[in-house]
Amino acid sequence: MAEAAVKPPSLRGRFITFEGGEGSGKSTQIRKLAERLDAVKLRAIVTREPGGSPGAEIIRHLVLSGMGKLLGPDAETLLFAAARDDHVRTVILPALNQGIWVLCDRFFDSTRAYQGQLGQVLPGLVNAMQRVTIGDLKPDLTFILDVPVEVGLQRAAARRGNAVADRFEAEDVKFHQDLREAYRQIAAEDPQRCVLIDATADQETVADAIWTALREHLRTSMTTASPA
Ligand code: T5A
C-alpha cells in the first residue's frame, strides 16, 4: 500500500502517464516531453511500468517472459499490482512530493485495458488492486497514443529486429484490435484526465500535439483550481 500521503495537486509535481498499444510511440514521446520540460526548467523524471524500481524491474522480467501467463490471469494481475505498489511507494510518490514531475510509461490504465478488458479479470479484482496499490493517487493527465494496429505492430517489429516478441506483442491481431478499442473507451469515459492523441503522424507532429494538450491542461487546471 502506498503509505506516504499524497499531497494535494497544487503542492506536488504533476503526474503524467502515457498509454496505448504496442509500438504506438509512448517511449519516444515521453523522452520528447521530458526534453521540452527540461528546456523550460521543470524538473521531471521518466519512469515505466511494469518496472521503474529495482523490485518492480524483477517482476517486469517475470511477466514479460510469459511466466506470469502460466499462472493465469488473476495471478498475473497480482504480479502487475505488486510491481506497481513498489514503484509508487519508492519512486513516484517521493518524487511528486518533492515537486518533481513524473512521466510514466504505462500505469493503471494498462491493467484496466490488458487484464480487465482483454484478460477478462473481474472488475472487483482490478478495482481492489487499484485501491491497494495507488489509493488516491491518480494521474493528472494521461496521453493515450492511438495508432492503427498494423502501424503499431510494424513499428514494434522493426524496433525488435531479430529478438523474440514479448508476452503481449506475441498476441494475435484481434487482441491488439480489441486493445485499441479498450483504450478508446477509457479515453471516452474519463475526458477530464485522458487525451487521445493521433500518433500516426511523424514524431515531431505527435510531440507538438502532446505539448499543446499539456499547455491547455495546465491553463484549464489553473483557472479551475479552488483557492487553497
Ligand atoms: N502491461 C503493462 C500489462 O499488461 N498490464 C500492466 O498493468 C502494465 C503496466 C510492457 C507490457 O506490459 C503490459 C503491456 C505491455 O505489453 P513494454 O516492453 O514496456 O511492455 O512495451 P510497450 O509499453 O508496449 O512499449 P513498446 O516499447 O512496444 O512501444 P512504445 O513505447 O509505444 O513505442 P516506441 O516509442 O518504443 O516506438 C516503437 C518504434 O516506433 C518508432 C520508434 O522509433 C521505435 O522504433 N516510432 C515511430 N515511427 C514513426 N512515426 C512515429 N510517430 C513514431 N514513434 C515511434
Boltz pocket constraint, residues with backbone or C-beta under 6 A from the ligand:
constraints:
  - pocket:
      binder: B
      contacts: [[A, 20], [A, 21], [A, 22], [A, 23], [A, 24], [A, 25], [A, 26], [A, 27], [A, 28], [A, 29], [A, 48], [A, 49], [A, 50], [A, 80], [A, 105], [A, 106], [A, 107], [A, 108], [A, 110], [A, 111], [A, 112], [A, 114], [A, 115], [A, 155], [A, 156], [A, 158], [A, 159], [A, 166], [A, 168], [A, 169], [A, 199], [A, 200], [A, 201], [A, 202], [A, 203], [A, 206]]
      max_distance: 6.0
